[in-house]
Amino acid sequence: MANNPNRKNIWHLFCDESGISGKPFYAFGALWIREDNIALLDKEIRKLREKHNCRDEIKWQSANSKKFSEFYNDLITLFFKSEYLFFNCILVQLAIVNKEFHDGDYETAKKKHFNNLICNKITDSLFKSNMKNRFIVSVDDLPFRYDKSDEEMHVIANNIIRKKTNVHNAIIELKEVDSKKINGIQLCDLLLGSVLSQYQNDSLSERKREVANFVAHHLGWESLSHDTLPVEKKFNIWNFHDPTKGPRIVRSRKVKLKYEMPYKEE
């Protein structure tokens, strides 16, 4: 951190995974926030917790709570109104994953797809925004067997980014953290779960369906059963597609944000 004192050039990616076991799709998501805005996010969420008297961990699995329905709605509104928060995710249909291309192992495929998400978005940020940007990736319990998967993926991701951008060590740190202590990961879990639930065709409670549709409403959609155009910045959904497996089953759709963002490159 001492080598990069300007906090406005340091972005945190708070990452989560979902649908890893026994579901048609699995997914990885990342909530982006610049380091100098983290205290603001924590303050805003603390205010909402006090308003709704909620001390529980924020997560999709708890979104069916009618007691805290307004709390979850306010969290989603906070995300979409905040100019400093961004979300992107990748969703992969397990049936199209060819293990032959991944050393015969689904776990290797999942590592590659997680790296696809963070490396593509970081590369875009460097090229389109600022080559001085650097990144800290915090992940909630990587679902991989290897004990040092975070160290392994840190090296691999930086090598991928360096080959594309000639920027060395763009990712300052990639680490596993406890989601119970990190608001960014909790909010990522909520947004990722909302999207993935529509792809899985899960049998949702009425309240969870309302939450997912509330997110969709902020995108100008009726439901979250689409993916976004690649250029979408605020809320980007990437449905990974292998053209050798047939036509896309998900239609990309343009977003019309309820709260327009005055984007500027940083």
Secondary structure as GFF3:
##gff-version 3
##sequence-region A 1 266
A	DSSP	three_ten_helix	7	9	.	.	.	ID=ss1
A	DSSP	beta_strand	10	18	.	.	.	ID=ss2
A	DSSP	beta_strand	25	34	.	.	.	ID=ss3
A	DSSP	three_ten_helix	35	37	.	.	.	ID=ss4
A	DSSP	alpha_helix	38	52	.	.	.	ID=ss5
A	DSSP	three_ten_helix	60	62	.	.	.	ID=ss6
A	DSSP	alpha_helix	69	81	.	.	.	ID=ss7
A	DSSP	beta_strand	85	93	.	.	.	ID=ss8
A	DSSP	three_ten_helix	94	96	.	.	.	ID=ss9
A	DSSP	three_ten_helix	99	102	.	.	.	ID=ss10
A	DSSP	alpha_helix	106	128	.	.	.	ID=ss11
A	DSSP	beta_strand	134	140	.	.	.	ID=ss12
A	DSSP	alpha_helix	149	165	.	.	.	ID=ss13
A	DSSP	beta_strand	171	177	.	.	.	ID=ss14
A	DSSP	three_ten_helix	179	181	.	.	.	ID=ss15
A	DSSP	alpha_helix	183	200	.	.	.	ID=ss16
A	DSSP	alpha_helix	206	218	.	.	.	ID=ss17
A	DSSP	beta_strand	227	228	.	.	.	ID=ss18
A	DSSP	beta_strand	235	239	.	.	.	ID=ss19
A	DSSP	three_ten_helix	243	245	.	.	.	ID=ss20
A	DSSP	beta_strand	252	253	.	.	.	ID=ss21
###
